[in-house]
């Protein structure tokens, strides 16, 4: 997530980590956005 926008990223398996994908519903998306904004405001 960057600036309140959830984005898609692709990584090559050169570091040996596995990533999972999960569908995020509207309620979860709002919670993520609120947490991100709270975290981001601490840096300012």
PDB file of N, CA, C and O in Angstrom:
ATOM      1  N   UNK A   1       0.847  -1.170   0.000  1.00  0.00           N
ATOM      2  CA  UNK A   1       0.000   0.000   0.000  1.00  0.00           C
ATOM      3  C   UNK A   1       0.893   1.234   0.000  1.00  0.00           C
ATOM      4  O   UNK A   1       1.867   1.310   0.749  1.00  0.00           O
ATOM      5  N   UNK A   2       0.554   2.183  -0.837  1.00  0.00           N
ATOM      6  CA  UNK A   2       1.293   3.442  -0.872  1.00  0.00           C
ATOM      7  C   UNK A   2       0.308   4.572  -1.096  1.00  0.00           C
ATOM      8  O   UNK A   2      -0.470   4.540  -2.049  1.00  0.00           O
ATOM      9  N   UNK A   3       0.332   5.561  -0.236  1.00  0.00           N
ATOM     10  CA  UNK A   3      -0.560   6.714  -0.321  1.00  0.00           C
ATOM     11  C   UNK A   3      -2.028   6.306  -0.398  1.00  0.00           C
ATOM     12  O   UNK A   3      -2.805   6.903  -1.144  1.00  0.00           O
ATOM     13  N   UNK A   4      -2.404   5.292   0.373  1.00  0.00           N
ATOM     14  CA  UNK A   4      -3.780   4.848   0.429  1.00  0.00           C
ATOM     15  C   UNK A   4      -4.225   3.986  -0.730  1.00  0.00           C
ATOM     16  O   UNK A   4      -5.407   3.660  -0.840  1.00  0.00           O
ATOM     17  N   UNK A   5      -3.285   3.605  -1.611  1.00  0.00           N
ATOM     18  CA  UNK A   5      -3.620   2.781  -2.770  1.00  0.00           C
ATOM     19  C   UNK A   5      -2.918   1.438  -2.636  1.00  0.00           C
ATOM     20  O   UNK A   5      -1.700   1.375  -2.473  1.00  0.00           O
ATOM     21  N   UNK A   6      -3.695   0.371  -2.708  1.00  0.00           N
ATOM     22  CA  UNK A   6      -3.114  -0.961  -2.670  1.00  0.00           C
ATOM     23  C   UNK A   6      -2.638  -1.299  -4.068  1.00  0.00           C
ATOM     24  O   UNK A   6      -3.402  -1.199  -5.029  1.00  0.00           O
ATOM     25  N   UNK A   7      -1.391  -1.695  -4.188  1.00  0.00           N
ATOM     26  CA  UNK A   7      -0.818  -1.960  -5.499  1.00  0.00           C
ATOM     27  C   UNK A   7      -0.360  -3.412  -5.601  1.00  0.00           C
ATOM     28  O   UNK A   7      -0.309  -4.132  -4.604  1.00  0.00           O
ATOM     29  N   UNK A   8      -0.032  -3.824  -6.810  1.00  0.00           N
ATOM     30  CA  UNK A   8       0.432  -5.172  -7.081  1.00  0.00           C
ATOM     31  C   UNK A   8       1.909  -5.131  -7.421  1.00  0.00           C
ATOM     32  O   UNK A   8       2.350  -4.274  -8.187  1.00  0.00           O
ATOM     33  N   UNK A   9       2.667  -6.042  -6.863  1.00  0.00           N
ATOM     34  CA  UNK A   9       4.100  -6.121  -7.131  1.00  0.00           C
ATOM     35  C   UNK A   9       4.462  -7.562  -7.477  1.00  0.00           C
ATOM     36  O   UNK A   9       3.870  -8.504  -6.950  1.00  0.00           O
ATOM     37  N   UNK A  10       5.415  -7.719  -8.345  1.00  0.00           N
ATOM     38  CA  UNK A  10       5.884  -9.045  -8.730  1.00  0.00           C
ATOM     39  C   UNK A  10       7.344  -9.180  -8.334  1.00  0.00           C
ATOM     40  O   UNK A  10       8.147  -8.278  -8.572  1.00  0.00           O
ATOM     41  N   UNK A  11       7.683 -10.309  -7.730  1.00  0.00           N
ATOM     42  CA  UNK A  11       9.037 -10.555  -7.272  1.00  0.00           C
ATOM     43  C   UNK A  11       9.542 -11.867  -7.858  1.00  0.00           C
ATOM     44  O   UNK A  11       8.790 -12.834  -7.982  1.00  0.00           O
ATOM     45  N   UNK A  12      10.797 -11.891  -8.209  1.00  0.00           N
ATOM     46  CA  UNK A  12      11.405 -13.148  -8.618  1.00  0.00           C
ATOM     47  C   UNK A  12      11.814 -13.898  -7.364  1.00  0.00           C
ATOM     48  O   UNK A  12      12.086 -13.277  -6.337  1.00  0.00           O
ATOM     49  N   UNK A  13      11.864 -15.210  -7.428  1.00  0.00           N
ATOM     50  CA  UNK A  13      12.206 -16.024  -6.258  1.00  0.00           C
ATOM     51  C   UNK A  13      13.719 -16.107  -6.097  1.00  0.00           C
ATOM     52  O   UNK A  13      14.287 -17.197  -6.024  1.00  0.00           O
ATOM     53  N   UNK A  14      14.356 -14.960  -6.045  1.00  0.00           N
ATOM     54  CA  UNK A  14      15.809 -14.955  -5.894  1.00  0.00           C
ATOM     55  C   UNK A  14      16.241 -14.826  -4.439  1.00  0.00           C
ATOM     56  O   UNK A  14      17.420 -14.992  -4.128  1.00  0.00           O
ATOM     57  N   UNK A  15      15.294 -14.531  -3.538  1.00  0.00           N
ATOM     58  CA  UNK A  15      15.654 -14.402  -2.124  1.00  0.00           C
ATOM     59  C   UNK A  15      15.137 -15.577  -1.300  1.00  0.00           C
ATOM     60  O   UNK A  15      15.385 -15.642  -0.096  1.00  0.00           O
ATOM     61  N   UNK A  16      14.427 -16.502  -1.930  1.00  0.00           N
ATOM     62  CA  UNK A  16      13.981 -17.707  -1.245  1.00  0.00           C
ATOM     63  C   UNK A  16      12.822 -17.511  -0.295  1.00  0.00           C
ATOM     64  O   UNK A  16      12.686 -18.276   0.660  1.00  0.00           O
ATOM     65  N   UNK A  17      11.983 -16.517  -0.518  1.00  0.00           N
ATOM     66  CA  UNK A  17      10.819 -16.283   0.341  1.00  0.00           C
ATOM     67  C   UNK A  17       9.544 -16.617  -0.419  1.00  0.00           C
ATOM     68  O   UNK A  17       9.465 -16.448  -1.636  1.00  0.00           O
ATOM     69  N   UNK A  18       8.549 -17.093   0.317  1.00  0.00           N
ATOM     70  CA  UNK A  18       7.256 -17.370  -0.293  1.00  0.00           C
ATOM     71  C   UNK A  18       6.265 -16.312   0.181  1.00  0.00           C
ATOM     72  O   UNK A  18       6.244 -15.946   1.356  1.00  0.00           O
ATOM     73  N   UNK A  19       5.455 -15.834  -0.738  1.00  0.00           N
ATOM     74  CA  UNK A  19       4.438 -14.837  -0.435  1.00  0.00           C
ATOM     75  C   UNK A  19       3.073 -15.437  -0.711  1.00  0.00           C
ATOM     76  O   UNK A  19       2.915 -16.235  -1.634  1.00  0.00           O
ATOM     77  N   UNK A  20       2.099 -15.060   0.077  1.00  0.00           N
ATOM     78  CA  UNK A  20       0.733 -15.503  -0.148  1.00  0.00           C
ATOM     79  C   UNK A  20      -0.124 -14.354  -0.639  1.00  0.00           C
ATOM     80  O   UNK A  20       0.214 -13.186  -0.450  1.00  0.00           O
ATOM     81  N   UNK A  21      -1.224 -14.691  -1.263  1.00  0.00           N
ATOM     82  CA  UNK A  21      -2.156 -13.686  -1.771  1.00  0.00           C
ATOM     83  C   UNK A  21      -3.507 -13.928  -1.116  1.00  0.00           C
ATOM     84  O   UNK A  21      -3.968 -15.064  -1.005  1.00  0.00           O
ATOM     85  N   UNK A  22      -4.129 -12.845  -0.686  1.00  0.00           N
ATOM     86  CA  UNK A  22      -5.420 -12.943  -0.027  1.00  0.00           C
ATOM     87  C   UNK A  22      -6.335 -11.857  -0.572  1.00  0.00           C
ATOM     88  O   UNK A  22      -5.914 -10.713  -0.748  1.00  0.00           O
ATOM     89  N   UNK A  23      -7.579 -12.213  -0.836  1.00  0.00           N
ATOM     90  CA  UNK A  23      -8.569 -11.225  -1.252  1.00  0.00           C
ATOM     91  C   UNK A  23      -8.956 -10.393  -0.032  1.00  0.00           C
ATOM     92  O   UNK A  23      -9.222 -10.937   1.040  1.00  0.00           O
ATOM     93  N   UNK A  24      -8.985  -9.090  -0.200  1.00  0.00           N
ATOM     94  CA  UNK A  24      -9.286  -8.175   0.899  1.00  0.00           C
ATOM     95  C   UNK A  24     -10.655  -7.556   0.639  1.00  0.00           C
ATOM     96  O   UNK A  24     -10.879  -6.931  -0.398  1.00  0.00           O
ATOM     97  N   UNK A  25     -11.562  -7.736   1.588  1.00  0.00           N
ATOM     98  CA  UNK A  25     -12.898  -7.158   1.477  1.00  0.00           C
ATOM     99  C   UNK A  25     -12.887  -5.676   1.820  1.00  0.00           C
ATOM    100  O   UNK A  25     -11.869  -5.138   2.256  1.00  0.00           O
ATOM    101  N   UNK A  26     -14.019  -5.023   1.623  1.00  0.00           N
ATOM    102  CA  UNK A  26     -14.113  -3.574   1.865  1.00  0.00           C
ATOM    103  C   UNK A  26     -13.808  -3.207   3.318  1.00  0.00           C
ATOM    104  O   UNK A  26     -13.111  -2.224   3.569  1.00  0.00           O
ATOM    105  N   UNK A  27     -14.317  -3.980   4.271  1.00  0.00           N
ATOM    106  CA  UNK A  27     -14.077  -3.679   5.691  1.00  0.00           C
ATOM    107  C   UNK A  27     -12.589  -3.822   6.025  1.00  0.00           C
ATOM    108  O   UNK A  27     -12.020  -2.983   6.723  1.00  0.00           O
ATOM    109  N   UNK A  28     -11.972  -4.882   5.527  1.00  0.00           N
ATOM    110  CA  UNK A  28     -10.543  -5.085   5.768  1.00  0.00           C
ATOM    111  C   UNK A  28      -9.722  -3.998   5.085  1.00  0.00           C
ATOM    112  O   UNK A  28      -8.735  -3.519   5.643  1.00  0.00           O
ATOM    113  N   UNK A  29     -10.125  -3.611   3.885  1.00  0.00           N
ATOM    114  CA  UNK A  29      -9.411  -2.552   3.156  1.00  0.00           C
ATOM    115  C   UNK A  29      -9.445  -1.241   3.954  1.00  0.00           C
ATOM    116  O   UNK A  29      -8.429  -0.553   4.065  1.00  0.00           O
ATOM    117  N   UNK A  30     -10.617  -0.898   4.507  1.00  0.00           N
ATOM    118  CA  UNK A  30     -10.717   0.327   5.321  1.00  0.00           C
ATOM    119  C   UNK A  30      -9.815   0.232   6.545  1.00  0.00           C
ATOM    120  O   UNK A  30      -9.160   1.210   6.907  1.00  0.00           O
ATOM    121  N   UNK A  31      -9.772  -0.932   7.187  1.00  0.00           N
ATOM    122  CA  UNK A  31      -8.921  -1.105   8.367  1.00  0.00           C
ATOM    123  C   UNK A  31      -7.449  -0.958   8.000  1.00  0.00           C
ATOM    124  O   UNK A  31      -6.681  -0.347   8.742  1.00  0.00           O
ATOM    125  N   UNK A  32      -7.056  -1.514   6.857  1.00  0.00           N
ATOM    126  CA  UNK A  32      -5.665  -1.393   6.398  1.00  0.00           C
ATOM    127  C   UNK A  32      -5.340   0.061   6.097  1.00  0.00           C
ATOM    128  O   UNK A  32      -4.281   0.554   6.485  1.00  0.00           O
ATOM    129  N   UNK A  33      -6.245   0.753   5.406  1.00  0.00           N
ATOM    130  CA  UNK A  33      -6.021   2.167   5.074  1.00  0.00           C
ATOM    131  C   UNK A  33      -5.901   3.017   6.337  1.00  0.00           C
ATOM    132  O   UNK A  33      -5.034   3.887   6.416  1.00  0.00           O
ATOM    133  N   UNK A  34      -6.763   2.772   7.322  1.00  0.00           N
ATOM    134  CA  UNK A  34      -6.705   3.533   8.580  1.00  0.00           C
ATOM    135  C   UNK A  34      -5.402   3.264   9.318  1.00  0.00           C
ATOM    136  O   UNK A  34      -4.784   4.189   9.846  1.00  0.00           O
ATOM    137  N   UNK A  35      -4.980   2.002   9.358  1.00  0.00           N
ATOM    138  CA  UNK A  35      -3.719   1.665  10.027  1.00  0.00           C
ATOM    139  C   UNK A  35      -2.541   2.302   9.304  1.00  0.00           C
ATOM    140  O   UNK A  35      -1.613   2.799   9.942  1.00  0.00           O
ATOM    141  N   UNK A  36      -2.574   2.289   7.997  1.00  0.00           N
ATOM    142  CA  UNK A  36      -1.504   2.897   7.210  1.00  0.00           C
ATOM    143  C   UNK A  36      -1.438   4.410   7.449  1.00  0.00           C
ATOM    144  O   UNK A  36      -0.359   4.967   7.652  1.00  0.00           O
ATOM    145  N   UNK A  37      -2.596   5.063   7.422  1.00  0.00           N
ATOM    146  CA  UNK A  37      -2.629   6.514   7.633  1.00  0.00           C
ATOM    147  C   UNK A  37      -2.141   6.877   9.036  1.00  0.00           C
ATOM    148  O   UNK A  37      -1.428   7.866   9.208  1.00  0.00           O
ATOM    149  N   UNK A  38      -2.524   6.078  10.045  1.00  0.00           N
ATOM    150  CA  UNK A  38      -2.063   6.327  11.421  1.00  0.00           C
ATOM    151  C   UNK A  38      -0.537   6.153  11.506  1.00  0.00           C
ATOM    152  O   UNK A  38       0.156   6.952  12.136  1.00  0.00           O
ATOM    153  N   UNK A  39      -0.036   5.099  10.861  1.00  0.00           N
ATOM    154  CA  UNK A  39       1.403   4.846  10.860  1.00  0.00           C
ATOM    155  C   UNK A  39       2.133   5.970  10.130  1.00  0.00           C
ATOM    156  O   UNK A  39       3.159   6.457  10.605  1.00  0.00           O
ATOM    157  N   UNK A  40       1.603   6.383   8.969  1.00  0.00           N
ATOM    158  CA  UNK A  40       2.249   7.409   8.161  1.00  0.00           C
ATOM    159  C   UNK A  40       2.270   8.751   8.891  1.00  0.00           C
ATOM    160  O   UNK A  40       3.242   9.498   8.780  1.00  0.00           O
ATOM    161  N   UNK A  41       1.212   9.064   9.632  1.00  0.00           N
ATOM    162  CA  UNK A  41       1.143  10.359  10.328  1.00  0.00           C
ATOM    163  C   UNK A  41       2.148  10.443  11.459  1.00  0.00           C
ATOM    164  O   UNK A  41       2.508  11.543  11.878  1.00  0.00           O
ATOM    165  N   UNK A  42       2.618   9.292  11.972  1.00  0.00           N
ATOM    166  CA  UNK A  42       3.644   9.302  13.015  1.00  0.00           C
ATOM    167  C   UNK A  42       4.983   9.798  12.485  1.00  0.00           C
ATOM    168  O   UNK A  42       5.785  10.343  13.243  1.00  0.00           O
ATOM    169  N   UNK A  43       5.234   9.615  11.179  1.00  0.00           N
ATOM    170  CA  UNK A  43       6.504  10.025  10.566  1.00  0.00           C
ATOM    171  C   UNK A  43       6.544  11.519  10.276  1.00  0.00           C
ATOM    172  O   UNK A  43       7.623  12.083  10.096  1.00  0.00           O
ATOM    173  N   UNK A  44       5.386  12.168  10.228  1.00  0.00           N
ATOM    174  CA  UNK A  44       5.351  13.580   9.843  1.00  0.00           C
ATOM    175  C   UNK A  44       5.539  14.508  11.007  1.00  0.00           C
ATOM    176  O   UNK A  44       5.532  15.726  10.832  1.00  0.00           O
TER     177      UNK A  44
END
